Amino acid sequence: MNNINIGIIGLGTVGKGVVNLLKRNSRIIYEKCGISINIKKVSDINIMRMKELTLNKEIFTTNANEIINDPNIQIVVELIGGTTKAREYIIKALKNGKHIVTANKALLSCKGDLIFKTAYKYNRFIGFEGSVAGGVPVIKALRESLLANRIKRIYGIVNGTTNFILTKMEENFLEFKEALSLAQKSGFAEANPEYDIKGIDAAHKLQILASFAFNTEVKFKKIYYEGIDKIDLTDIIYVGDLGYRIKLLAIAKMDKLTHTYECRVHPTIVPLSNPLASVKNEYNAILIEGDATGPQLFYGKGAGSFPTASAIVADIVDIAKKIINNDVKLFDRFYKKGDKLKLKEFKNIKSRYYLRFGTVDKPGVLAKISGILGKNNISISSVLQKETGQKVVPIVMLTHLAYESDIQHSIKFIDKLDVVKTKTKIIRIEDEIE
């Protein structure tokens, strides 16, 4: 029998899922690949986790170094999160000859270069399918299925919390704070949801996707990100009336003519006819377009104990196969970046825009606003204005393609007009997603 010993560091939601999935489906795994995955040791600072999972005392420890230093453990599964202790454990484990499986997107996004270089130096493998979109096999697709493609673009709903919030705002006519509270009560949002609602989590995931898709070095600090915390129910309703829906999208586009790429996260308006518009609640969806395959859509639950555990166990099995077959020379070389691409500055991107102005109800307002837009090379495709009976009247404009810099320059002047009483709302539109 082919036996592989693993050690698991961290028994939180995902760690518990991995333990329970291996217990539940170990026979299925063996029948499919002929490998027995043995949990030799688990580590967590909370001893109560041992009792919750009914683990034997012999395999439980509060000291992660017992796993890292155990010569009989071949794969270390890091599931504690964060970027300090997790990095320390992974680097030490790699130096000790362990292969790594992790779902730590923040660590890979911010310190991935160090980790992959260390793995290459010690000829070890890093499995990280669970770091992006939970159980959706998008990393495996980029590493294997789409390997022969030049990736042209990525559009991703990669954060289940924000997708749940936007869904409930629309379906239940909730304001943002009400929908956030519902997400927290339902277990889809943390007590401190900042990483999710500010777009940071999605930006971490986009950095990983873009790095592998474009085979270049993508710096997380240079990715523009914006969250959904400024989205109002008013915008949800108006956008719906116009035949669109708002999603938090992670977007990466390649421009082969200029040898540049875009990498950005922000609320995005997509047409209701687009498949991404129909993705609701905690589900994720990533559209990847290759030059050979065309657009491919990957869909499924993006978070949760078992969906993420499924991805982690798949990585464990992949590495186990390599160990048993002694495929040392075939270990991942993706860390070696190919093309030297330049990130396009956010101000230089082109998009269509949704603009909502809060104005007084008097003649000449539209002329003043459209005049400023026109002077900055921005043409209007449609205008929506509804009677509200309020002193401040909302005016919604959709533009044709325009540069971000021109939009921002225009809004600075528009917001200073005496007829404009609220700060202009800007949401970008992507209506050419296939």
KOLVOVO-340583 format. One line per field, with one value per residue (C-alpha): residue number from 1; residue in one letter; x, y, z. Coordinates in Angstrom, 2 decimals, m for minus. Last residue first. Example, Ala and Ser with C-alpha at 12.3 -4.5 7.8 and 13.67 -1.06 7.14 Angstrom:
// KOLVOVO-340583
num = [2;1]
residu = [s;a]
xx = [13.67;12.30]
yy = [m1.06;m4.50]
zz = [7.14;7.80]
// end
This chain:
// KOLVOVO-340583
num = [434;433;432;431;430;429;428;427;426;425;424;423;422;421;420;419;418;417;416;415;414;413;412;411;410;409;408;407;406;405;404;403;402;401;400;399;398;397;396;395;394;393;392;391;390;389;388;387;386;385;384;383;382;381;380;379;378;377;376;375;374;373;372;371;370;369;368;367;366;365;364;363;362;361;360;359;358;357;356;355;354;353;352;351;350;349;348;347;346;345;344;343;342;341;340;339;338;337;336;335;334;333;332;331;330;329;328;327;326;325;324;323;322;321;320;319;318;317;316;315;314;313;312;311;310;309;308;307;306;305;304;303;302;301;300;299;298;297;296;295;294;293;292;291;290;289;288;287;286;285;284;283;282;281;280;279;278;277;276;275;274;273;272;271;270;269;268;267;266;265;264;263;262;261;260;259;258;257;256;255;254;253;252;251;250;249;248;247;246;245;244;243;242;241;240;239;238;237;236;235;234;233;232;231;230;229;228;227;226;225;224;223;222;221;220;219;218;217;216;215;214;213;212;211;210;209;208;207;206;205;204;203;202;201;200;199;198;197;196;195;194;193;192;191;190;189;188;187;186;185;184;183;182;181;180;179;178;177;176;175;174;173;172;171;170;169;168;167;166;165;164;163;162;161;160;159;158;157;156;155;154;153;152;151;150;149;148;147;146;145;144;143;142;141;140;139;138;137;136;135;134;133;132;131;130;129;128;127;126;125;124;123;122;121;120;119;118;117;116;115;114;113;112;111;110;109;108;107;106;105;104;103;102;101;100;99;98;97;96;95;94;93;92;91;90;89;88;87;86;85;84;83;82;81;80;79;78;77;76;75;74;73;72;71;70;69;68;67;66;65;64;63;62;61;60;59;58;57;56;55;54;53;52;51;50;49;48;47;46;45;44;43;42;41;40;39;38;37;36;35;34;33;32;31;30;29;28;27;26;25;24;23;22;21;20;19;18;17;16;15;14;13;12;11;10;9;8;7;6;5;4;3;2;1]
residu = [e;i;e;d;e;i;r;i;i;k;t;k;t;k;v;v;d;l;k;d;i;f;k;i;s;h;q;i;d;s;e;y;a;l;h;t;l;m;v;i;p;v;v;k;q;g;t;e;k;q;l;v;s;s;i;s;i;n;n;k;g;l;i;g;s;i;k;a;l;v;g;p;k;d;v;t;g;f;r;l;y;y;r;s;k;i;n;k;f;e;k;l;k;l;k;d;g;k;k;y;f;r;d;f;l;k;v;d;n;n;i;i;k;k;a;i;d;v;i;d;a;v;i;a;s;a;t;p;f;s;g;a;g;k;g;y;f;l;q;p;g;t;a;d;g;e;i;l;i;a;n;y;e;n;k;v;s;a;l;p;n;s;l;p;v;i;t;p;h;v;r;c;e;y;t;h;t;l;k;d;m;k;a;i;a;l;l;k;i;r;y;g;l;d;g;v;y;i;i;d;t;l;d;i;k;d;i;g;e;y;y;i;k;k;f;k;v;e;t;n;f;a;f;s;a;l;i;q;l;k;h;a;a;d;i;g;k;i;d;y;e;p;n;a;e;a;f;g;s;k;q;a;l;s;l;a;e;k;f;e;l;f;n;e;e;m;k;t;l;i;f;n;t;t;g;n;v;i;g;y;i;r;k;i;r;n;a;l;l;s;e;r;l;a;k;i;v;p;v;g;g;a;v;s;g;e;f;g;i;f;r;n;y;k;y;a;t;k;f;i;l;d;g;k;c;s;l;l;a;k;n;a;t;v;i;h;k;g;n;k;l;a;k;i;i;y;e;r;a;k;t;t;g;g;i;l;e;v;v;i;q;i;n;p;d;n;i;i;e;n;a;n;t;t;f;i;e;k;n;l;t;l;e;k;m;r;m;i;n;i;d;s;v;k;k;i;n;i;s;i;g;c;k;e;y;i;i;r;s;n;r;k;l;l;n;v;v;g;k;g;v;t;g;l;g;i;i;g;i;n;i;n;n;m]
xx = [m18.71;m17.88;m18.62;m20.76;m18.14;m19.35;m17.55;m19.37;m18.98;m21.25;m20.99;m20.72;m23.96;m25.47;m24.74;m26.39;m23.60;m21.06;m18.00;m18.91;m18.88;m15.34;m13.75;m16.05;m14.53;m10.95;m11.95;m13.73;m10.86;m8.32;m10.44;m10.37;m13.68;m15.83;m19.43;m21.14;m24.16;m25.82;m28.01;m29.62;m30.81;m32.88;m32.09;m35.06;m37.13;m40.37;m38.61;m39.22;m36.86;m33.98;m32.14;m29.68;m28.09;m24.94;m23.09;m19.79;m16.64;m13.81;m13.07;m14.83;m17.85;m18.06;m17.98;m20.75;m22.79;m22.89;m23.77;m26.36;m28.00;m28.43;m29.83;m33.37;m33.97;m34.35;m31.23;m28.69;m27.48;m25.41;m25.14;m22.51;m22.37;m19.22;m17.86;m14.25;m10.75;m7.73;m5.09;m5.84;m5.33;m1.74;m1.12;1.05;4.13;4.97;8.29;7.27;8.45;8.23;9.98;7.52;5.69;8.37;6.22;7.72;8.40;12.02;11.04;8.58;9.47;6.30;5.29;6.23;4.53;1.33;1.34;1.66;m1.50;m3.26;m2.48;m3.58;m6.93;m7.25;m6.84;m9.43;m11.99;m11.21;m12.13;m15.57;m15.90;m15.35;m16.76;m15.67;m16.05;m18.98;m19.09;m18.47;m15.66;m16.45;m14.17;m13.82;m11.84;m9.86;m6.84;m6.22;m7.37;m10.28;m10.91;m14.32;m14.36;m17.51;m18.04;m21.14;m21.92;m25.22;m25.83;m24.16;m26.72;m24.86;m21.70;m23.54;m24.14;m27.70;m28.32;m25.67;m22.64;m21.96;m18.72;m17.83;m14.02;m10.92;m8.10;m5.25;m4.63;m1.84;0.85;2.81;1.37;0.00;m0.40;m2.92;m3.75;m6.71;m7.21;m10.47;m11.62;m15.30;m17.62;m20.98;m23.69;m26.56;m27.77;m30.95;m31.30;m33.96;m31.55;m28.84;m31.33;m32.40;m28.89;m27.75;m30.52;m29.71;m26.37;m22.86;m20.18;m19.16;m18.73;m14.95;m12.22;m8.95;m6.17;m3.34;0.10;0.58;m0.14;2.83;2.35;5.43;4.71;3.35;0.18;m2.28;m0.04;0.59;m2.93;m4.61;m2.46;m2.79;m6.52;m6.89;m5.20;m7.30;m10.50;m9.50;m8.70;m11.99;m13.05;m16.07;m14.04;m10.89;m12.98;m15.42;m14.54;m17.17;m16.59;m19.12;m20.90;m22.06;m25.74;m25.71;m22.69;m24.29;m27.51;m25.53;m23.84;m27.23;m28.49;m25.32;m25.58;m29.21;m31.73;m34.30;m34.62;m33.56;m31.19;m29.47;m29.51;m27.58;m25.08;m24.38;m23.99;m21.62;m19.62;m19.23;m18.55;m15.44;m14.02;m16.50;m13.93;m13.27;m9.99;m8.47;m6.21;m4.50;m1.91;m2.86;m0.88;m1.19;m4.96;m5.72;m2.64;m1.53;m4.36;m7.03;m5.48;m5.70;m9.39;m10.56;m13.61;m13.62;m12.68;m12.49;m8.78;m6.49;m7.87;m5.84;m2.63;m0.27;3.40;5.96;9.49;12.81;14.65;15.56;12.24;10.25;12.34;11.71;8.00;7.85;9.87;7.78;4.57;5.07;2.18;m0.20;0.87;0.46;m2.90;m4.15;m3.44;m5.14;m1.99;m0.44;3.30;5.95;8.36;12.15;13.13;13.90;10.34;8.99;11.00;9.73;6.14;6.25;7.74;5.31;2.36;3.66;3.75;1.36;m2.03;m3.84;m3.64;m4.25;m0.80;m0.86;2.57;3.35;6.04;5.75;8.09;11.00;8.90;10.47;7.63;4.97;6.54;7.23;3.48;3.38;m0.15;m0.08;m2.56;m1.64;m1.21;m4.18;m6.47;m8.86;m12.55;m12.90;m14.44;m12.15;m8.99;m10.33;m10.60;m6.79;m6.71;m3.16;m3.66;m1.57;m2.35;m0.17;0.05;m3.01;m2.57;m3.44;m3.63;m2.91;m4.36;m5.75;m9.52;m10.08;m7.78;m9.63;m12.99;m11.76;m10.46;m13.81;m15.19;m11.99;m10.23;m13.24;m13.46;m9.80;m9.91;m13.14;m11.76;m8.78;m11.11;m13.17;m10.21;m7.90;m4.51;m1.31;m2.06;0.61;0.62;1.88;1.67;1.08;1.20;0.00]
yy = [37.15;40.17;43.26;45.07;45.96;49.10;51.13;52.68;56.36;58.11;61.91;63.59;65.28;68.74;69.53;72.79;74.93;73.08;71.85;68.19;68.70;70.08;67.16;64.79;65.82;65.11;61.68;60.77;61.98;60.01;56.85;57.10;56.92;54.38;55.58;57.03;56.12;58.98;58.90;62.03;61.96;64.95;66.68;68.58;65.41;64.62;61.68;62.15;59.93;60.82;58.43;59.54;57.48;57.13;60.23;61.24;61.93;63.82;66.06;69.13;66.93;65.86;69.48;70.40;67.35;68.54;72.16;71.20;68.68;71.31;73.99;74.07;73.39;70.43;70.60;67.88;64.51;62.99;59.31;58.27;54.81;54.47;52.78;51.77;52.69;52.22;54.95;56.23;52.72;52.65;49.77;47.11;46.47;43.01;41.26;37.93;34.75;34.42;31.54;30.79;28.49;25.83;23.17;19.75;17.57;16.85;15.29;12.87;10.14;8.21;7.98;11.60;12.90;10.99;12.33;15.87;15.47;13.76;16.61;19.16;17.37;17.30;21.08;21.66;19.47;21.21;24.52;23.18;21.37;24.19;27.14;29.35;29.92;27.64;26.92;28.22;28.18;29.80;29.38;32.06;31.23;28.00;28.92;32.56;31.91;33.59;33.01;33.66;33.09;32.41;32.35;31.44;32.96;34.55;34.78;34.25;35.32;38.51;36.51;34.73;38.06;38.73;40.88;43.28;43.89;46.83;46.56;47.15;47.21;45.06;45.85;44.34;45.66;44.43;45.93;44.76;47.70;45.52;42.46;44.20;41.60;42.06;41.26;42.00;41.03;41.87;43.01;42.65;45.19;44.19;45.59;46.10;49.86;49.39;47.04;49.72;52.17;49.75;48.68;52.31;53.42;50.50;52.21;50.95;52.67;49.54;47.55;47.56;49.25;47.78;49.00;46.47;48.02;46.77;43.21;43.23;41.03;39.26;37.63;34.36;36.10;33.57;32.56;36.05;37.17;34.46;34.99;38.78;38.41;36.36;39.00;41.68;39.79;39.67;43.39;44.47;46.76;44.57;41.38;42.48;44.76;42.10;42.30;40.02;37.82;37.47;34.43;32.99;33.80;36.37;38.06;38.09;39.51;42.30;43.05;43.20;45.73;47.81;47.89;48.95;46.17;45.75;42.01;40.70;43.51;44.10;40.34;39.63;42.43;41.05;37.44;38.55;40.52;37.49;35.03;36.82;35.65;36.97;36.92;38.39;37.23;38.27;37.32;34.22;32.96;29.34;26.08;25.77;26.15;22.66;22.44;25.31;27.67;24.97;23.73;27.26;27.48;24.26;25.75;24.25;27.48;30.33;31.11;29.90;26.35;25.44;26.22;23.26;24.16;21.53;21.00;21.05;22.79;25.82;25.70;25.72;28.61;30.54;29.79;31.04;34.21;35.16;34.35;36.89;39.34;37.32;33.94;35.11;36.76;33.77;31.23;28.05;25.98;22.67;22.35;19.71;18.98;18.74;20.45;23.64;23.56;23.12;26.08;28.30;27.17;27.59;31.10;32.19;30.94;32.63;36.01;36.28;35.35;32.06;29.03;26.44;25.13;21.51;19.91;16.99;14.32;13.62;10.83;13.16;15.08;18.53;20.53;18.54;18.88;22.50;23.16;22.88;22.53;18.83;16.14;12.77;10.82;12.49;10.73;13.05;13.32;16.36;18.60;17.06;17.92;21.41;21.95;22.01;25.45;26.22;23.86;21.08;17.84;14.74;11.58;12.16;9.25;9.56;6.10;6.13;3.82;6.73;6.32;3.49;5.14;8.46;6.71;4.80;7.99;9.72;10.37;10.58;12.63;14.92;15.31;16.25;18.66;20.28;20.76;22.57;24.73;25.97;26.22;23.33;24.84;23.05;19.71;17.03;14.50;10.96;9.27;5.52;3.51;0.00]
zz = [m23.30;m21.15;m23.27;m20.72;m18.14;m16.39;m13.72;m10.79;m9.84;m7.32;m7.34;m3.96;m3.00;m3.56;m7.21;m8.34;m6.88;m9.00;m7.08;m7.51;m11.28;m11.24;m9.40;m11.29;m14.62;m13.55;m12.19;m15.41;m17.59;m15.53;m15.77;m19.57;m21.38;m23.19;m23.57;m20.55;m18.47;m16.62;m13.54;m12.10;m8.49;m7.29;m4.01;m2.61;m2.51;m4.35;m5.95;m9.67;m11.59;m13.91;m16.23;m18.91;m21.70;m23.84;m22.67;m24.24;m22.24;m23.94;m20.94;m22.34;m22.97;m19.32;m18.19;m20.64;m19.68;m16.07;m16.87;m19.49;m17.19;m14.49;m16.82;m15.48;m11.78;m9.46;m7.29;m7.85;m6.53;m9.32;m10.19;m12.73;m14.31;m16.37;m19.49;m19.22;m20.26;m18.01;m17.87;m14.37;m13.06;m14.22;m16.61;m15.02;m17.13;m18.38;m18.20;m19.67;m18.00;m14.23;m12.56;m9.72;m12.08;m11.87;m10.22;m9.58;m12.60;m11.78;m8.48;m10.10;m7.59;m8.50;m4.82;m4.11;m7.24;m6.46;m2.89;m4.25;m6.31;m3.39;m1.00;m3.61;m4.01;m0.21;m0.14;m2.88;m1.10;2.20;0.56;m0.46;2.90;5.38;3.51;0.66;m3.05;m3.76;m7.48;m10.98;m13.53;m16.90;m19.92;m22.62;m25.77;m25.74;m27.88;m26.97;m23.42;m21.69;m18.00;m16.44;m12.69;m10.69;m6.93;m4.92;m1.54;m2.64;m6.37;m9.73;m12.37;m13.30;m14.05;m16.89;m18.71;m19.84;m16.76;m18.03;m15.76;m13.44;m11.52;m7.89;m7.75;m8.08;m10.51;m12.54;m16.04;m18.30;m20.48;m23.52;m25.51;m28.31;m26.06;m23.81;m21.14;m18.85;m15.16;m13.36;m9.86;m9.83;m7.04;m8.75;m9.59;m11.90;m15.23;m17.25;m16.69;m14.01;m12.22;m12.17;m10.71;m7.97;m6.90;m7.03;m4.68;m2.38;m1.88;m2.67;m0.60;1.35;m1.86;m1.98;m4.02;m5.16;m7.42;m7.56;m7.06;m3.50;m4.63;m6.99;m10.03;m11.35;m14.68;m16.00;m17.24;m15.81;m12.91;m11.61;m12.56;m10.49;m7.41;m7.51;m8.13;m4.95;m2.81;m4.54;m3.71;m0.03;m0.04;m1.65;1.22;2.06;2.38;4.18;6.41;7.63;11.35;12.93;9.89;7.09;5.64;8.98;8.48;11.29;9.70;6.24;7.72;9.39;6.06;4.35;6.91;6.61;2.80;2.61;2.10;m0.67;0.02;m3.39;m4.34;m1.01;m0.40;m3.59;m2.95;0.54;m0.64;m3.41;m0.86;1.40;m1.43;m2.67;m5.99;m8.53;m11.30;m14.73;m16.25;m19.55;m22.44;m21.12;m23.55;m23.74;m23.66;m19.86;m19.89;m18.55;m16.31;m14.09;m15.05;m14.70;m11.47;m10.09;m11.10;m9.46;m7.68;m4.16;m2.42;m4.94;m4.56;m1.75;m1.82;m4.93;m3.05;m3.44;m3.09;m4.18;m2.93;m4.73;m1.89;m4.01;m5.86;m2.62;m1.34;m4.54;m4.26;m0.66;m1.25;m4.31;m2.50;0.27;m0.28;m2.43;m1.11;2.49;1.93;m0.08;2.68;1.48;1.98;0.98;1.46;0.67;3.48;3.11;6.36;4.46;3.14;6.67;7.95;5.15;5.72;9.51;9.39;6.68;8.72;11.85;10.11;7.16;8.59;8.11;10.43;7.71;6.77;5.52;5.85;3.53;4.01;7.73;8.87;9.63;12.21;12.54;10.95;12.76;16.20;15.29;15.30;19.10;20.50;19.71;18.68;17.14;20.37;22.05;19.59;17.79;18.61;16.32;18.98;21.61;19.68;18.95;22.71;22.88;21.26;20.10;17.18;15.70;13.93;13.56;11.48;9.32;6.92;3.24;1.66;m2.06;m4.70;m6.73;m7.01;m4.55;m2.01;m2.21;m1.89;1.19;2.81;2.25;5.73;7.72;5.04;4.79;8.57;8.94;5.97;7.17;10.65;9.15;7.06;10.00;12.38;13.09;12.28;11.34;9.67;9.35;6.52;6.11;2.71;2.41;m0.82;0.00]
// end
